[in-house]
Amino acid sequence: MTQPTARKTYGTVPPEQQRQLTGLAFVQGLATGALPLNTIAQTLGYDVAEAEHGRVVVTAVPKDTQLNPAGTVHGGLAATMLDSCMGLAVHSTLDKGFGSTTLEFKISFVRPITPQTGPISAEGKVIHRGRRVGTAEGRLTDGQGRLLVHGTTTCLIFEA
């Protein structure tokens, strides 16, 4: 489990720098603040909180600014958090010089998310990691551990 060491910044990590890091070092750098988080994390207000080999946790606090017309938090927040934690979980298993990208993902909404839900946490875990494809599952829960959304992903692994 990673512990924060620096204040979080936002931006992109240059490809040359990414190629020099193992997938785990890259993802742990995001979690500790040693590397900048992507700007969508800033826009949506989520954070990479924990990273270990094959497992990543992303957290957020739902806000009034994320509501859909029905008055619940737009599903895009949950989808992005799950895409991030599952994809980064696969990425955490990569050797130096390799990258990954989401080929497809599926999510199922179980309970509505509102600002009153409080802090939410998305945990991604690798199910299978092959040479060219990795799969992972994710669970988004509230502070009481209740399941809100769950999903799976398939990621393409490639030489960077």
Order of alpha helices (4+ residues) and beta strands (2+ residues): alpha-alpha-alpha-beta-beta-alpha-beta-beta-beta-beta
